[in-house]
Amino acid sequence: MRSKDKKIKYLTNRANNGDFEAQYELGREYASGRTLKQNFGLAEKWFKESAKNGNLYAEAAIGVMYMDMGDYEKAFNILLNVAQKGNMNAQSNLALFYLYGKPSIGIIQDYEKAAYWLELAADQGEVEAMYNLSNLLLKNSDVQHDTARGLELLEEAASIGYPPAQGGLGLEYFIGNNTSKDFKKASEWMSKALNSGYLSMAGFLAYIFEEGGYGIEQDYKTALRYYELAYSYYEQPHDPAEDTREVIVLNNDSNAKNKEVVFGKKAIKERMERLQAILSSQQ
C-alpha cells in the first residue's frame, strides 16, 4: 500500500472514531483533491463533523470551500460568523471580500474593513494576513500609509517562509520607494521566492545582475542564466495572452528618473540575445 493510501486509511479510521483533527484533515483532502478525488460534499461532511467538536478551523474551511465553489454569499456569511468568534483563518479570508469587493453580493471594496480583519488575523500570526496588510499599509489607499509597520509585517511574513512576501520584500529593495535601494537584499529575498516556484522573480534577478550596483557586482553570465529561466516560463503550457503581457516596474533611480524596467516574452528574449552576443565577443 502506498504511503498516501496509508495516510488516508489512517485518517479515515480516526475520523470515523470521532477524532476532530482527523475529520478536519480528511475534509481538507477531499476539498483540495491532492490525494483523493475532489469531493466537496464529503469535504463538507467531515468539516461539519469536526466543527461539532468546536474546531473553528473546520468551520472556516467550509467558508473557504464555498469561496472555491463560487458561492460567495454563503461563504461570506460563514466566514463572518467564524471571524467574529476570533478565528484567524476566517478573519484573513473574510478580509479578501473587502480587499477586492464582491458587488454581486452587495459588498463594495472597503480597505478600512479589510485592514480591520487583516489586523486581527495578523496579530495571531496568520501569514497571508500579514502579507495582505503590509501591502495595504505600503500603498497609498484609504488606509493610512505606514511604511514602518508595512515593512515590519512584510519581513515577518517573508522570514516565516511565505513566498509572496519573500518576492514582495525583494521588490521593495529593488524599487526603493519605501526603503533604501539594495540589490543585494533584493536578490536574497527574490532567490528564496524563486526557489519556492515564483518564476516571475527570475526576470528581476536577471536585471539586477545585468545592471549591477547597489551591493551587487555586474555579472552577465548570472544574468543570462536568470533570463533563460524567466523565458522558460513561456516554453511551458500557459495562457497565450501572457505572451504579449508586459510587467512594468518604475525603477526610481536618482540617475535615471522614472526609468521603466519592462519584462515580457519579447523583452526577455531581446535581453538574452544581447547578453549572449556580449559574452561571445569576450571569449
Buried (B, 14 or more C-beta within 10 A) or exposed (E): EEEEEEBBEEBBEBBEEEBBBBBBBBBBBBBEEEBBEEEBEBBBBBBBBBBEEEBBBBBBBBBBBBBEEEBBEBBBEBBBBBBEEEBBBBBBBBBBBBBEBBEEBEBEBBBEBBBBBBBBBBEEEBBBBBBBBBBBBBEEBEBEEBEEBBBBBBBBBBBEEBBBBBBBBBBBBBBBEBBEBBBEBBBBBBBBBBEBEBBBBBBBBBBBBBBBEBBBEEBBEBBBBBBBBBBEBBEEEEEEEEEEEEEEBEBEBEEEEEEEBBBBBEBBBEBBEBBBEEEEEEE
